[in-house]
Amino acid sequence: MKGQAKTPLLDTLLCHAKRRVVSFHTPGHKNGRGIDPVLRRFTGRAVYSMDVTVFPEVDSLHDPVSSIKKAQALMARAYGVEHSFFLVNGSTVGNIAMFLAACNPGDSVILSRNAHKSIVSAIILSGVWPIWIQPQVDQHLDIIFDASPEQVEEALRQFPEAKAVFITSPTYNGVTTNLVKIAEICHRLGKLLLVDEAHGPHLKFHKDLPVSAVEAGADLCVQSTHKILSALSQGSVLHMRSALLDPNRVRKVVSLLQTTSPNYLILASIDAARKQAVLAGERLLDRVIRWAEEGRKAINRLQNFFCVTRPEIQRRGFDLDVTKLTINVTRSGLSGHQIESILNREYNIQVDCADLFNLIAILGIGSDRQDVARLSVALSEIDQKYHGVEANWVLQLPSLSTEMVMMPRDVFLFHRSKRIPLSKAVGHISAQALTPYPPGIPVLIPGERITQETQDYLMGLSEKEIRVSGQETDTLRTIKVVTLH
Ligand SMILES: Cc1ncc(COP(=O)(O)O)c(C=O)c1O
């Protein structure tokens, strides 16, 4: 691909760093001189010469005319989209930007409930009505799938007024849905397709990985370049290819949400990660895929752990990014959290996350064969050494057929709320988002009517003293509801 060996932004910053200018601009550390010595000894000083502020030589993220403009254009070409926007607050800000760019207050959006928590922020800030699709739970694998094309089509039949469909693909487990079909359905009906592809910036660069959102035809898609590729944390990209959206609106929204002091190291690392992915992605991912599959096979030989495979996921109508290892631990009688802690404490191994049922180990462009071997050896030892009492946990979701009575944004911004006992919550309108982990799905979001089923589910969690994300008190005995009079 032409020009992809260039890194215009990284080159500009390197040139600037070599000039050793006398700085009277922010940041106050002045090319690292003022950085605390302990930190500087660890990192070295050179890196801080790249931590600059906005001036013409390095270009502006909000009004790019030179190196940032060129770097974004190269990114867009690499992914085959019309526009790419660099983000310095992760896919979190990208998700919010997608909603604000695609919708007006009062529009409705169809989405599955297993969305990242930034989607609750996006719903509140954009003032949309969410139309929820109940996610599918697989009781054998103990994982949750995003929406299938059939579910999307049915939701659009029921709610033809929806402006957009929002999909998370891949999910945290690396499961992708059939985006090609969903894009076809959306565009046939004149709807926008927005995709949270935070976990999929690498998909485009290897033929043995699932189809990426931009190839499938998403109008907007956000990727965490920092998650699997080599950008620094917070480095993400919003891609746009759409006949239905105005790029100037997207640009304005992205600018509205981002800092005026972006970290240029993060921006340069996005530029460099793109070059690396285009020039060496296939080769590097080839190894990562091979090592992940070796790890998967080794784990699947163990007695008490199993690691979900691509054919198992494909049989269910979805696809799997095999670079993610979802390791089910339920047969060990221990929870994922317990195994996570043993791995950390005794083996110096950290997985990305754990829940009651699974560990999720993410491989990235910097992974190493030895890392995967160490994980399988550690699990094999744990398999021999540790046996918990029989665990009878079941991955369950309450039915989420709750009624959205008020717009989440109105509840958040305009309505007064009061705290009442959870046992008396039925019939009230929630002023809180409450998300138990697992499964990490909001049971309530602001504006929803609390049903008997939801109340019982939350009281069950409260009795077991399971902490729920969003609870504002030490115990979940009370809940904040909207004051109507
Ligand atoms: C599915 C999904 N979307 C979005 C995000 C937010 O991404 P970031 O950490 O880049 O803000 C995450 C973070 O883990 C995620 O898992």
The ligand as a Gaussian input file, in Angstrom:
#p B3LYP/6-31G(d) Opt

LIG

0 1
 C      -16.035000      -3.574000      24.294000
 C      -15.294000      -2.373000      24.787000
 N      -15.589000      -1.166000      24.256000
 C      -14.958000      -0.051000      24.649000
 C      -13.997000      -0.092000      25.624000
 C      -13.323000       1.175000      26.045000
 O      -12.063000       1.217000      25.441000
 P      -10.890000       2.158000      25.960000
 O      -10.288000       1.472000      27.136000
 O       -9.964000       2.231000      24.778000
 O      -11.493000       3.465000      26.307000
 C      -13.657000      -1.318000      26.214000
 C      -12.635000      -1.380000      27.265000
 O      -12.289000      -2.365000      27.802000
 C      -14.331000      -2.486000      25.784000
 O      -14.056000      -3.684000      26.326000

